[in-house]
Every structure is written in structure tokens, then in C-alpha cells.
Amino acid sequence: MDKETYIKNALETIKAKNLQVPFELAKGSVITNLDQYLNSLRSSYLQAKDPRIEQLFLDKIEHLLQL
């Protein structure tokens, strides 16, 4: 699966969870606008050139999928 397809499916799944905002993603990290956060994650993940940076965004996406 390519990055674009993965992120599209992942974000649709996250949005379908109807998470109530604000919520704490990690200690000290409060998400107040889920759509804005997801759009930022999507953009950053797709633009990442360094595999280490890409993995950081992937970890955040995977964490949201597990909520």
C-alpha cells in the first residue's frame, strides 16, 4: 500500500471513531481540533523525506488508530 492510500484509510478510520475533543494524545499533548491535527499529520507524513521523521508521524497515526 502506498503512503497516500495508507494515510487516507487511516484518517477515515480515525474520524469514524468520533473522538471527543479535547483529548490528551500523550502526556502534555492536548488535541483541541482533531481535523486540523489530522490534516497537519497527513501533510507532514506525505512530505517527509527522512525515514526517521516519517516513522515519527506514522507512530502518531498508529497511536490514534489504537484509541
N, C-alpha and C positions, 0 to 999 in steps of 0.2 A: 504494500500500500504506500503510495507516495505521501509526502508531507501535507499537501493540500487536502487530499481526501481524508487523511487521518484527523487533521485539525477540524475539518468540517463536521465529521461524525462525532468527534469528542465534544465539541462545543454544543452540538444539538443535544447530546446526551446530558450534558451538564445543565443546559437550560431547561430540559424536561424535568429535572429534579425539583424545580420551583424552590430553590434555596431562598430562605428568608434573609434579607439583608437588614442591618449589618450583621456580619458574622466574622469570627476570627479564624483565619486560614492557618496561621501559625502564631505562636506567642508574640504579641505585639504587632501583628499584621491584621488589621481590620479592613474587610471589604465592605464598602458602603454603596457602591454602584457596580453591580455584577456585570451588566452589559459592557460598560466602559472597561472594566478589568479584563473581560474575555476578549474584547476587541484588541486591547493592548497586548495580551498574551499571544493572540493569533498573529498579529503583525510582527511582533518580536521573534516568535518561533519561526515564521516563514523567512524572515530576513537574516536570521543567524547564520553566519558562515563558519564560525568555530564550533566544532562538535561539542566542546565542553559547555559553551554558552547554550547551544541548542538543547543539551541534556538538562540544564537548569530549568528551562521553560517546559520541557517535556515532563520533568518531575512535578512542577506546579500543576500542569494539566492532569497528570495521573492522580495527584492528591485530590483534586476537585472531583474527579470521577469516582473516587472511593468514598466521598461524603454521602 
